[in-house]
Every structure is written in C-alpha cells, then in structure tokens.
C-alpha cells in the first residue's frame, strides 16, 4: 500500500460491476494499492431516471477474489438505506417546488410525523451491532427527502431550513411539535 497525504482523497477506480438483488455492486480498487483487495460499493436505484441511493448498510469487508464477492452478493438480501442522489432533471423539478416558507401548519404536522417515525427507525439502526458509519448523514439527508415528498423544495439552504423551523417554533400551534422534533 502506498503512503499518501491524508489531506488528499484516495483515488479509486471501478474495475467491474454486478447488478443483483435490485442493487448495483461496484468493484473498487484504490489506485496505487499493490494488494489485490477489492472494496464493494453498493448503489440502489430507487426511482429510475430520478434518484438512487449510496447504500450505507453495505459491507465494509475487503475482498481478495471474485468468488468471495459473488458469495457476498448472493447472500446480500437486507433492506437497503442510504444517501439519496438525484438526477439533473430531478434536481430541476425539485427546485420548482414550493418554498419552505410557504409550508402550511397541516403540512408541517405531516412533516413532523414523518421525521418522528423516521427517528425511531434511525435509533434502532444505531443500536445494531454492525451499525454503519454515516447514520448521522443519513438522518440529515432524510430531513430533506421528506420535504420533497410533501411537495416542498428540499434543496433549500441551511439558513432557509433554519428559518423554516423557527417559523413553526414561534407558532403556538406547532411549538410543542418542534420541541419533540429537535428538543
């Protein structure tokens, strides 16, 4: 293994891919690595031509041969979750959705319900013995995904998102809900 400056990202190359179990498995080697270790990165297309996820609950094991990779893939039947990536056309569509400042109280309550339900799922994932790294990013990602599902622009800036939360935090009808979400 070559030494590298830890400020520089690792350059990786995709050497092969397999489509199975509704996933795309990318066989990745680190450029300059003199070992024969192969890392598997997993993607799942959730909505063709719109979005896919980079799977977080995939293996972090390094493989040395294709037989062991094929055996892993054959047995990889778990439900997948991860960070959402959007196509260019989907990003353009999302940008056209209503702004967060326009959210109604009823829609905020729906949003809060999704977030609270998701939080219990996230808590259970974090307690797994093999809990994947990246759960925090997954949680933040889903806060935005839920906005898009309700017809609001999830591509809002952090300031717009903060102002959106403050708007409902200062409203007596939703103050307690905000405290449940972020308290």
N, CA and C of each residue as an Amber inpcrd file, in Angstrom:
protein
   549
   0.8540000  -1.1650000   0.0000000   0.0000000   0.0000000   0.0000000
   0.9000000   1.2270000   0.0000000   0.5930000   2.1400000  -0.8590000
   1.4180000   3.3370000  -0.9410000   1.0010000   4.3360000   0.1370000
   1.9670000   5.1150000   0.5600000   1.6680000   6.1800000   1.5170000
   1.0680000   7.3460000   0.7660000   0.1450000   8.0170000   1.4320000
  -0.4540000   9.1780000   0.7850000  -0.6240000  10.2720000   1.8160000
  -0.7140000  11.4880000   1.3400000  -1.0030000  12.6220000   2.1930000
  -2.4660000  12.5110000   2.6050000  -2.7390000  12.4810000   3.9060000
  -4.1110000  12.2920000   4.3820000  -5.0200000  13.4720000   4.0720000
  -4.4680000  14.5450000   3.5370000  -5.3040000  15.6580000   3.0870000
  -5.8290000  15.4140000   1.6700000  -5.2450000  14.4580000   0.9900000
  -5.6520000  14.1280000  -0.3680000  -6.6260000  12.9520000  -0.3440000
  -7.6990000  13.0330000  -1.1070000  -8.6270000  11.8870000  -1.1370000
  -7.9900000  10.7080000  -1.8680000  -8.4300000   9.4950000  -1.5000000
  -7.9580000   8.3030000  -2.1970000  -8.5530000   8.3010000  -3.6020000
  -7.7270000   7.9820000  -4.5680000  -8.2390000   7.8280000  -5.9230000
  -8.6110000   6.3700000  -6.0960000  -9.8550000   6.1310000  -6.4450000
 -10.3470000   4.7710000  -6.5980000 -10.8080000   4.5680000  -8.0350000
 -10.6690000   3.3410000  -8.5090000 -11.1660000   3.0230000  -9.8480000
 -12.1490000   1.8620000  -9.7450000 -13.1700000   1.9410000 -10.5610000
 -14.1570000   0.8670000 -10.6280000 -13.6270000  -0.1410000 -11.6350000
 -13.4370000  -1.3670000 -11.1760000 -12.8710000  -2.3910000 -12.0510000
 -13.9350000  -3.3070000 -12.6400000 -15.1110000  -3.3360000 -12.0380000
 -16.1880000  -4.2030000 -12.5310000 -17.4700000  -3.8060000 -11.8180000
 -18.5850000  -4.3300000 -12.2920000 -19.8410000  -4.1470000 -11.5800000
 -20.7370000  -5.3450000 -11.8050000 -21.6190000  -5.5540000 -10.8410000
 -22.6130000  -6.6200000 -10.9210000 -23.9540000  -6.0300000 -10.5340000
 -24.9900000  -6.3790000 -11.2860000 -26.3600000  -5.9900000 -10.9250000
 -27.0480000  -7.2340000 -10.3890000 -27.5250000  -7.1260000  -9.1430000
 -28.2100000  -8.2560000  -8.4980000 -28.9950000  -7.7340000  -7.3050000
 -30.0390000  -8.4430000  -6.9450000 -30.8300000  -8.1170000  -5.7530000
 -31.3950000  -6.6990000  -5.7880000 -31.5590000  -6.1300000  -6.9630000
 -32.0320000  -4.7480000  -7.0780000 -30.9510000  -3.7220000  -6.8030000
 -29.7140000  -4.1650000  -6.6870000 -28.5830000  -3.2840000  -6.3830000
 -27.5850000  -3.2870000  -7.5280000 -26.7310000  -2.2870000  -7.4990000
 -25.5690000  -2.2390000  -8.3830000 -24.3470000  -2.3030000  -7.4770000
 -23.5430000  -3.3230000  -7.6650000 -22.3430000  -3.5160000  -6.8620000
 -21.1390000  -3.0870000  -7.6880000 -20.4310000  -2.0690000  -7.2160000
 -19.2350000  -1.5860000  -7.8960000 -18.0050000  -2.1960000  -7.2380000
 -17.1530000  -2.8050000  -8.0340000 -15.8980000  -3.3830000  -7.5480000
 -14.8680000  -2.2600000  -7.6290000 -14.3070000  -1.8720000  -6.5080000
 -13.4440000  -0.6990000  -6.4510000 -12.0670000  -1.0740000  -5.9230000
 -11.0520000  -0.5690000  -6.6010000  -9.6680000  -0.7150000  -6.1460000
  -9.1050000   0.6860000  -5.9280000  -8.2550000   0.7920000  -4.9230000
  -7.5930000   2.0630000  -4.6660000  -6.3980000   2.1610000  -5.6020000
  -6.3390000   3.2330000  -6.3470000  -5.2550000   3.4370000  -7.2980000
  -3.9230000   3.4640000  -6.5500000  -2.9880000   2.6950000  -7.0040000
  -1.6750000   2.6350000  -6.3810000  -1.5650000   1.5770000  -5.2980000
  -2.6730000   0.9300000  -4.9580000  -2.6490000  -0.1430000  -3.9600000
  -2.0300000  -1.3760000  -4.6100000  -0.9910000  -1.9120000  -3.9950000
  -0.2920000  -3.0610000  -4.5840000  -0.8860000  -4.3970000  -4.1330000
  -1.8520000  -4.3610000  -3.2200000  -2.5110000  -5.6030000  -2.8100000
  -3.6370000  -5.8920000  -3.8020000  -4.2310000  -7.0430000  -3.6660000
  -5.3290000  -7.3880000  -4.5840000  -6.6830000  -7.2100000  -3.9100000
  -6.7610000  -6.3060000  -2.9400000  -8.0030000  -6.0950000  -2.2090000
  -9.0100000  -5.2930000  -3.0310000 -10.2490000  -5.7620000  -2.9580000
 -11.3400000  -5.1080000  -3.6890000 -12.4000000  -4.6990000  -2.6780000
 -12.8260000  -3.4750000  -2.7720000 -13.9060000  -2.9470000  -1.9440000
 -15.1750000  -2.9740000  -2.7880000 -16.3000000  -3.2460000  -2.1570000
 -17.5820000  -3.2360000  -2.8590000 -18.3740000  -2.0200000  -2.4040000
 -18.7460000  -1.1700000  -3.3290000 -19.6560000  -0.0520000  -3.0630000
 -20.9980000  -0.4230000  -3.6720000 -22.0550000  -0.1920000  -2.9260000
 -23.3760000  -0.6060000  -3.3650000 -24.2630000   0.6000000  -3.6160000
 -24.9460000   0.5700000  -4.7390000 -25.9290000   1.5900000  -5.1080000
 -27.2680000   0.9030000  -5.3070000 -28.3340000   1.6290000  -5.0740000
 -29.6730000   1.1030000  -5.3570000 -30.4550000   2.1970000  -6.0680000
 -30.9660000   1.8740000  -7.2460000 -31.8170000   2.8130000  -7.9740000
 -33.2020000   2.7220000  -7.3520000 -33.6420000   3.8210000  -6.7540000
 -34.9440000   3.8230000  -6.0820000 -36.0590000   4.2910000  -7.0090000
 -35.7400000   5.2070000  -7.9000000 -36.6820000   5.6850000  -8.9180000
 -35.8830000   5.9170000 -10.2000000 -36.0050000   5.0150000 -11.1750000
 -35.1990000   5.1370000 -12.3990000 -35.2830000   6.5310000 -13.0210000
 -34.1600000   7.0210000 -13.4470000 -34.0040000   8.3340000 -14.0750000
 -34.2890000   9.4930000 -13.1330000 -34.5000000   9.2060000 -11.8370000
 -34.7740000  10.2740000 -10.8790000 -33.8250000  10.2390000  -9.6840000
 -33.7740000   9.0840000  -9.0160000 -32.9390000   9.0340000  -7.8170000
 -32.4140000   7.6350000  -7.5410000 -31.2940000   7.6520000  -6.8130000
 -30.6740000   6.4150000  -6.3510000 -30.0600000   6.6990000  -4.9920000
 -29.6950000   5.6450000  -4.3040000 -29.0310000   5.8370000  -3.0130000
 -27.6600000   5.1820000  -3.0260000 -26.7550000   5.8160000  -2.2970000
 -25.4810000   5.1980000  -1.9730000 -25.7670000   4.4380000  -0.6830000
 -25.7000000   3.1470000  -0.7430000 -26.1040000   2.2970000   0.3790000
 -25.1110000   2.4170000   1.5330000 -25.6520000   2.6820000   2.7280000
 -24.8160000   2.7700000   3.9230000 -24.6590000   1.4250000   4.6120000
 -25.6820000   0.5830000   4.5500000 -25.6080000  -0.6950000   5.2490000
 -25.1130000  -1.8010000   4.3240000 -24.0380000  -1.5020000   3.6500000
 -23.3530000  -2.4790000   2.7970000 -22.0860000  -2.9180000   3.5330000
 -21.4520000  -3.9100000   3.0170000 -20.2590000  -4.4350000   3.6720000
 -19.0910000  -3.4550000   3.6000000 -18.2710000  -3.4840000   4.6280000
 -17.0250000  -2.7270000   4.6080000 -15.8390000  -3.6800000   4.4640000
 -16.1750000  -4.9530000   4.3140000 -15.1600000  -6.0000000   4.1550000
 -14.3940000  -5.7850000   2.8440000 -13.1090000  -6.1120000   2.8710000
 -12.3000000  -6.0920000   1.6570000 -12.1970000  -7.5170000   1.1370000
 -12.3540000  -7.6720000  -0.1590000 -12.3310000  -8.9920000  -0.7850000
 -11.0390000  -9.1640000  -1.5660000 -10.6280000 -10.4340000  -1.7240000
  -9.3950000 -10.7050000  -2.4740000  -9.6670000 -11.4790000  -3.7600000
 -10.9220000 -11.9790000  -3.9280000 -11.2130000 -12.6970000  -5.1710000
 -12.6920000 -12.5730000  -5.5320000 -12.9860000 -12.8180000  -6.7880000
 -14.3600000 -12.6500000  -7.2990000 -15.3230000 -13.6930000  -6.7370000
 -14.8210000 -14.8870000  -6.3950000 -15.6970000 -15.9110000  -5.8180000
 -16.2830000 -15.4400000  -4.4890000 -15.4510000 -14.8430000  -3.6480000
 -15.9480000 -14.3600000  -2.3560000 -16.9010000 -13.1780000  -2.5480000
 -16.6560000 -12.3710000  -3.5670000 -17.5680000 -11.2610000  -3.8760000
 -18.9200000 -11.8060000  -4.3180000 -18.8990000 -12.7870000  -5.2070000
 -20.1550000 -13.3700000  -5.6990000 -20.9430000 -14.0280000  -4.5730000
 -20.2570000 -14.6620000  -3.6400000 -20.9270000 -15.2780000  -2.4920000
 -21.5700000 -14.1990000  -1.6160000 -20.8450000 -13.1130000  -1.3960000
 -21.4030000 -11.9890000  -0.6240000 -22.6710000 -11.4550000  -1.3090000
 -22.5850000 -11.2000000  -2.5970000 -23.7210000 -10.6400000  -3.3440000
 -24.9230000 -11.5830000  -3.2960000 -24.6750000 -12.8580000  -3.4540000
 -25.7550000 -13.8540000  -3.4250000 -26.5360000 -13.7870000  -2.1070000
 -25.8310000 -13.5260000  -1.0060000 -26.4570000 -13.5100000   0.3160000
 -26.8630000 -12.1140000   0.7900000 -26.6430000 -11.1130000  -0.0180000
 -26.9280000  -9.7300000   0.3810000 -28.3870000  -9.3950000   0.0700000
 -29.2780000  -9.7410000   0.9860000 -30.7110000  -9.5720000   0.7540000
 -31.3640000  -8.6070000   1.7430000 -30.5740000  -7.9020000   2.5460000
 -31.1220000  -6.9710000   3.5290000 -31.7880000  -5.7710000   2.8470000
 -32.7370000  -5.1570000   3.5470000 -33.3270000  -3.8990000   3.0940000
 -32.2060000  -2.8660000   3.0930000 -32.1580000  -2.0470000   2.0520000
 -31.0840000  -1.0710000   1.9180000 -31.5580000   0.3390000   2.2280000
 -30.6790000   1.1120000   2.8250000 -30.9270000   2.5290000   3.0650000
 -29.6230000   3.2800000   2.8520000 -29.7420000   4.5700000   2.5560000
 -28.5380000   5.3380000   2.3240000 -28.8100000   6.7580000   1.9150000
 -27.7870000   7.3930000   1.3920000 -27.8500000   8.7900000   0.9940000
 -28.4180000   8.9030000  -0.4150000 -29.3760000   9.7980000  -0.5830000
 -30.0650000   9.9570000  -1.8600000 -29.2650000  10.8410000  -2.8100000
 -29.1560000  10.3850000  -4.0400000 -28.5630000  11.1620000  -5.1290000
 -29.6500000  11.3690000  -6.1780000 -29.7540000  12.5990000  -6.6870000
 -30.7800000  12.9270000  -7.6740000 -30.1720000  13.1490000  -9.0560000
 -30.9460000  12.8270000 -10.0800000 -30.5310000  13.1240000 -11.4530000
 -30.6650000  14.6320000 -11.6780000 -30.0240000  15.1370000 -12.7250000
 -30.1290000  16.5620000 -13.0610000 -31.5810000  16.9730000 -13.2650000
 -32.3370000  16.1540000 -13.9820000 -33.7350000  16.5130000 -14.2550000
 -34.5550000  16.5260000 -12.9720000 -34.2670000  15.6320000 -12.0460000
 -34.9950000  15.6120000 -10.7740000 -34.6150000  16.8190000  -9.9240000
 -33.3610000  17.2230000  -9.9540000 -32.9390000  18.4220000  -9.2270000
 -33.6890000  19.6390000  -9.7640000 -33.8070000  19.7460000 -11.0850000
 -34.5430000  20.8740000 -11.6740000 -36.0060000  20.8460000 -11.2360000
 -36.6040000  19.6520000 -11.1770000 -38.0010000  19.5390000 -10.7550000
 -38.1500000  19.9460000  -9.2910000 -37.2380000  19.4880000  -8.4440000
 -37.2970000  19.8100000  -7.0180000 -37.1600000  21.3090000  -6.7810000
 -36.3300000  21.9640000  -7.5660000 -36.1520000  23.4180000  -7.4200000
 -37.4370000  24.1880000  -7.6980000 -38.3340000  23.5970000  -8.4630000
 -39.5920000  24.2590000  -8.8190000 -40.6850000  24.0810000  -7.7600000
 -40.4380000  23.2500000  -6.7580000 -41.4420000  23.0070000  -5.7280000
 -41.6070000  24.2410000  -4.8330000 -42.6450000  24.2320000  -4.0300000
 -42.9290000  25.3480000  -3.1330000 -41.7600000  25.5810000  -2.1730000
 -41.5750000  26.8290000  -1.8010000 -40.5240000  27.1950000  -0.8540000
 -40.9440000  26.7930000   0.5600000 -39.9840000  26.5320000   1.4230000
 -40.2730000  26.1220000   2.7940000 -41.0920000  27.1680000   3.5490000
 -40.8500000  28.4270000   3.2730000 -41.5730000  29.4990000   3.9570000
 -43.0730000  29.4400000   3.6790000 -43.4760000  28.7210000   2.6400000
 -44.8910000  28.6090000   2.2770000 -45.5850000  27.4210000   2.9410000
 -44.8590000  26.6420000   3.7400000 -45.4460000  25.4270000   4.3100000
 -46.6020000  25.7670000   5.2530000 -47.6780000  25.0130000   5.1170000
 -48.8480000  25.1720000   5.9720000 -48.6460000  24.4130000   7.2890000
 -49.4570000  24.7320000   8.2630000 -49.3900000  24.0230000   9.5440000
 -49.7160000  22.5440000   9.3410000 -50.7280000  22.2440000   8.5340000
 -51.0700000  20.8390000   8.2780000 -49.9080000  20.0850000   7.6470000
 -49.2450000  20.7160000   6.6670000 -48.0930000  20.0610000   6.0370000
 -46.9360000  19.9200000   7.0140000 -46.7600000  20.9080000   7.8900000
 -45.6930000  20.7980000   8.8900000 -45.9650000  19.6200000   9.8270000
 -47.2150000  19.4360000  10.1920000 -47.5690000  18.3050000  11.0580000
 -47.2910000  16.9760000  10.3420000 -47.5590000  16.9130000   9.0460000
 -47.2290000  15.7050000   8.2690000 -45.7180000  15.4960000   8.2480000
 -44.9920000  16.5850000   8.0220000 -43.5280000  16.5220000   8.0120000
 -43.0160000  16.0120000   9.3640000 -43.5240000  16.5840000  10.4390000
 -43.0980000  16.1910000  11.7810000 -43.4000000  14.7140000  12.0270000
 -44.5460000  14.2550000  11.5670000 -44.8950000  12.8400000  11.7270000
 -43.9000000  11.9330000  11.0260000 -43.5120000  12.3080000   9.8060000
 -42.5230000  11.5180000   9.0680000 -41.1810000  11.5150000   9.8090000
 -40.7740000  12.6840000  10.2960000 -39.4840000  12.7960000  10.9740000
 -39.4910000  11.9930000  12.2740000 -40.5560000  12.0790000  13.0380000
 -40.6210000  11.3460000  14.3070000 -40.6320000   9.8360000  14.0790000
 -41.3780000   9.3890000  13.0820000 -41.3870000   7.9640000  12.7510000
 -39.9910000   7.5130000  12.3220000 -39.3690000   8.3250000  11.4800000
 -38.0240000   8.0070000  10.9960000 -37.0180000   7.9740000  12.1350000
 -37.1740000   8.8620000  13.1040000 -36.2230000   8.9080000  14.2190000
 -36.2160000   7.5890000  14.9860000 -37.3800000   6.9560000  15.1460000
 -37.4100000   5.6580000  15.8310000 -36.6750000   4.6060000  14.9950000
 -36.8330000   4.6800000  13.6730000 -36.1070000   3.7620000  12.7790000
 -34.6030000   3.9950000  12.8870000 -34.2080000   5.2490000  12.8730000
 -32.7890000   5.5950000  12.9630000 -32.2010000   5.1580000  14.2990000
 -32.9530000   5.3360000  15.3870000 -32.4880000   4.8970000  16.7060000
 -32.2550000   3.3900000  16.7200000 -33.1720000   2.6400000  16.1190000
 -32.9920000   1.1830000  16.1040000 -31.8040000   0.7880000  15.2310000
 -31.5810000   1.4940000  14.1330000 -30.4160000   1.2080000  13.2900000
 -29.1150000   1.4840000  14.0440000 -29.1010000   2.5400000  14.8300000
 -27.8680000   2.8970000  15.5440000 -27.5320000   1.8920000  16.6370000
 -28.5130000   1.1080000  17.0800000 -28.2820000   0.1130000  18.1340000
 -27.8490000  -1.2440000  17.5920000 -27.8350000  -1.3890000  16.2760000
 -27.4040000  -2.6560000  15.6900000 -25.9290000  -2.8940000  16.0030000
 -25.5400000  -4.1470000  16.2010000 -24.1260000  -4.4190000  16.4930000
 -23.1980000  -4.0170000  15.3440000 -23.6900000  -4.0560000  14.1320000
 -22.8730000  -3.6690000  12.9740000 -23.4110000  -2.3810000  12.3470000
 -23.8150000  -1.4350000  13.1950000 -24.3750000  -0.1630000  12.7130000
 -23.3670000   0.5240000  11.7920000 -23.8310000   0.9140000  10.6150000
 -22.9020000   1.5340000   9.6630000 -22.5270000   2.9500000  10.0690000
 -21.3350000   3.3430000   9.6580000 -20.9630000   4.7380000   9.8450000
 -21.8050000   5.5340000   8.8520000 -22.0170000   6.7710000   9.1210000
 -22.7830000   7.5840000   8.1940000 -24.2490000   7.7400000   8.5580000
 -24.6830000   7.1790000   9.6970000 -26.0960000   7.3010000  10.0680000
 -26.5050000   8.7550000  10.3050000 -25.6040000   9.5540000  10.8450000
 -25.9060000  10.9630000  11.0730000 -26.1940000  11.6650000   9.7450000
 -25.3650000  11.3970000   8.7410000 -25.5760000  11.9940000   7.4180000
 -26.8790000  11.4920000   6.7970000 -27.1580000  10.2330000   7.0130000
 -28.4070000   9.6430000   6.5340000 -29.5920000  10.3710000   7.1540000
 -29.5340000  10.6120000   8.4480000 -30.6140000  11.3340000   9.1290000
 -30.8140000  12.7200000   8.5630000 -29.7300000  13.4660000   8.3990000
 -29.8310000  14.8120000   7.8190000 -30.3770000  14.7610000   6.3960000
 -29.9450000  13.7900000   5.6530000 -30.4080000  13.6250000   4.2750000
 -31.9190000  13.4070000   4.2310000 -32.4110000  12.5520000   5.1190000
 -33.8390000  12.2330000   5.1100000 -34.6990000  13.4230000   5.5200000
 -34.1790000  14.3290000   6.3500000 -34.9290000  15.5450000   6.6830000
 -35.2880000  16.3090000   5.4090000 -34.3800000  16.2980000   4.4500000
 -34.6110000  16.9900000   3.1690000 -35.5000000  16.1570000   2.2490000
 -35.2790000  14.8550000   2.2020000 -36.0690000  13.9760000   1.3390000
 -37.5500000  14.0990000   1.6880000 -37.8650000  14.1390000   2.9870000
 -39.2610000  14.2500000   3.4100000 -39.8980000  15.5480000   2.9220000
 -39.1200000  16.6230000   2.8770000 -39.6560000  17.8920000   2.3560000
 -40.0970000  17.7240000   0.9100000 -39.2570000  17.1070000   0.0980000
 -39.5900000  16.8800000  -1.3080000 -40.8110000  15.9920000  -1.4530000
 -40.9400000  14.9820000  -0.5980000 -42.0950000  14.0890000  -0.6580000
 -43.3960000  14.8350000  -0.3840000 -43.3150000  15.9100000   0.3820000
 -44.5120000  16.7020000   0.7030000 -44.7400000  17.8570000  -0.2690000
 -43.8840000  17.9600000  -1.2910000 -44.0810000  18.9970000  -2.3140000
 -43.3630000  20.3020000  -2.0500000 -42.3310000  20.2660000  -1.1910000
 -41.5490000  21.4670000  -0.8890000 -40.1110000  21.2630000  -1.3440000
 -39.4690000  22.3640000  -1.6880000 -38.1170000  22.3210000  -2.2190000
 -37.1320000  21.8410000  -1.1500000 -36.6030000  20.6290000  -1.3020000
 -35.6540000  20.1160000  -0.3070000 -34.2520000  20.6860000  -0.4900000
 -34.0430000  21.4550000  -1.5580000 -32.7200000  21.9970000  -1.8590000
 -32.5210000  23.3690000  -1.2160000 -33.3320000  23.6670000  -0.2140000
 -33.2280000  24.9390000   0.4940000 -31.8660000  25.0500000   1.1720000
 -31.4330000  26.2630000   1.3650000 -30.1660000  26.4950000   2.0650000
 -30.3460000  26.1600000   3.5440000 -29.2310000  26.0380000   4.2460000
 -29.3090000  25.7850000   5.6850000 -30.0400000  26.9280000   6.3950000
 -29.8100000  28.1700000   5.9560000 -30.4950000  29.3140000   6.5600000
 -31.9950000  29.2330000   6.3070000 -32.4010000  28.8740000   5.0930000
 -33.8270000  28.7340000   4.7950000 -34.4460000  27.6310000   5.6560000
 -33.7230000  26.5400000   5.8520000 -34.2360000  25.4450000   6.6760000
 -34.3560000  25.9030000   8.1300000 -33.3450000  26.5960000   8.6270000
 -33.3640000  27.0990000   9.9970000 -34.5240000  28.0790000  10.1930000
 -34.7180000  28.9840000   9.2390000 -35.8370000  29.9430000   9.3150000
 -37.1770000  29.2200000   9.2870000 -37.2730000  28.1690000   8.4980000
 -38.4860000  27.3530000   8.4120000 -38.8060000  26.7410000   9.7800000
 -37.8030000  26.1930000  10.4500000 -38.0120000  25.5990000  11.7730000
 -38.3910000  26.6880000  12.7770000 -37.7060000  27.8230000  12.7290000
 -38.0100000  28.9290000  13.6490000 -39.4410000  29.4280000  13.4540000
 -39.9050000  29.4350000  12.2090000 -41.2720000  29.8680000  11.8990000
 -42.2930000  29.0260000  12.6750000 -42.0710000  27.7080000  12.7090000
 -43.0130000  26.8350000  13.3980000 -42.7270000  26.7530000  14.9010000
 -41.5030000  27.0700000  15.2850000 -41.1530000  27.1000000  16.6990000
 -41.8270000  28.2830000  17.3840000 -42.0000000  29.3830000  16.6620000
 -42.6220000  30.5800000  17.2490000 -44.1480000  30.5650000  17.1350000
 -44.6910000  29.5730000  16.4540000 -46.1430000  29.4710000  16.3020000
 -46.6950000  28.6310000  17.4600000 -47.6340000  29.1860000  18.2610000
 -48.1860000  28.4290000  19.3960000 -48.8100000  27.0880000  18.9900000
 -49.3300000  26.9940000  17.7830000 -49.9800000  25.7590000  17.3320000
 -48.9760000  24.6450000  17.0260000 -47.7250000  24.9860000  16.8270000
 -46.7340000  23.9740000  16.4370000 -45.4880000  23.9620000  17.3210000
 -45.4460000  24.8520000  18.3040000 -44.2620000  24.9680000  19.1640000
 -43.9020000  23.6290000  19.8170000 -44.8900000  22.9170000  20.3750000
 -44.6250000  21.6400000  21.0420000 -44.1030000  20.5870000  20.0780000
 -44.5970000  20.6100000  18.8420000 -44.1410000  19.6520000  17.8300000
 -42.6610000  19.8810000  17.5280000 -42.2740000  21.1490000  17.3940000
 -40.8680000  21.4800000  17.1230000 -40.0000000  20.9920000  18.2820000
 -40.4840000  21.1650000  19.5110000 -39.7170000  20.7010000  20.6680000
 -39.5380000  19.1790000  20.6500000 -40.5690000  18.4550000  20.2170000
 -40.4540000  16.9880000  20.0880000 -39.4280000  16.6150000  19.0190000
 -39.4310000  17.3930000  17.9360000 -38.5180000  17.1010000  16.8240000
 -37.0690000  17.3700000  17.1840000 -36.8130000  18.5240000  17.7810000
 -35.4480000  18.9750000  17.9450000 -35.0530000  19.2640000  19.3920000
 -35.9370000  18.9230000  20.3080000 -35.6750000  19.2030000  21.7270000
 -34.8890000  18.1380000  22.4100000
